[in-house]
Amino acid sequence: MSFTRALPAAVLACLIICAGMVTAQQAPAEQPAADKPKAPLVTDFATAQALAAERNHYILIDFWRPG
Amino acid sequence: MLTDQRVIDYFTNEMVLAKINSREDTALANRYKVSAVPTLIMVDQIGQEVDRIIGYRPPQALLQTLNHYRQGIGTLDDLLSKAKGGGDRLLAFQIAGKYKDRGNVGEAEVWYDKVINAAYPQDSLSGEARMAKASVLRRAKQYDRAMDIFTGVMDDFPQMPFAVTAELWRAIIFRQQGDTASAIEAFEGFVEHHPDAKDAKYARKQIERLKGQPQPGGN
């Protein structure tokens, strides 16, 4: 392979490596909250009751309001 | 809270968590007399209430309280059974608070009265109980009775911080009753008496808002 034909490939490879490094530097130190694992929950009481009966558990109803 | 590992483990292995939008499932919110959010209510499989927690608690404190409730410690039933053995005013105050949180006006009143009537009416626990009782009555829209108690607290406890709160509640009750002129006067009195209180800003805003409203009989 001649030098003039190899140069674009080398530049491209360099760009890919540099982009990877920049992305890695910009990655947040912590996982975003939306991606973090969350406690399992249901959003209707009938399902909660069915699950509680199956597992013999109590239910914690967390009443919230949007806004 | 939901991303805390202890909370994840707890609601995976120990208890079912149901997050209910109180604006959408109004029937369930009404059934449990939910008047504020967040309200956490622990119930058994048939929906019988064990106890509730109102307001935010950090994960560790929350899980500790839930574990106590599962063991029957600190619940309303637990406190009532202790009160059968005699009990004291502080226990009566705690029981009244439980009924207050459940929206049970009648029982809350009975237990606050036990606190108030069992001692000199001007001791500080009586004052706290009178404030709490007035708050229950106000929420139940028994405005005149609540107003009388707040006024009495202001007279009997002029040096206590809750007398300042009582004065503000009087103004709020006037506003809730639709008596704009008295509400403005009461909010102005509050600002004049307590210009540096943390609620003075709120009171000034109320005055501004009420003065901007059309007055009855005005054009």
Interface residues (C-beta under 8 A of the other chain):
Chain A: A33 K36 P37 K38 A39 P40 L41 V42 T43 D44 F45 T47 A48 Q49 L51 A52 A53 R55 N56 H57 Y58 I59 L60 I61 D62 F63 W64 R65 P66
Chain B: L2 T3 D4 V7 I8 Y10 F11 T12 E14 M15 V16 L17 A18 K19 I20 N21 S22 R23 D25 L28 A29 Y32 V34 V37 P38 T39 L40 I41 M42 V43 D44 Q45 I46 G47 V50 L66 R70
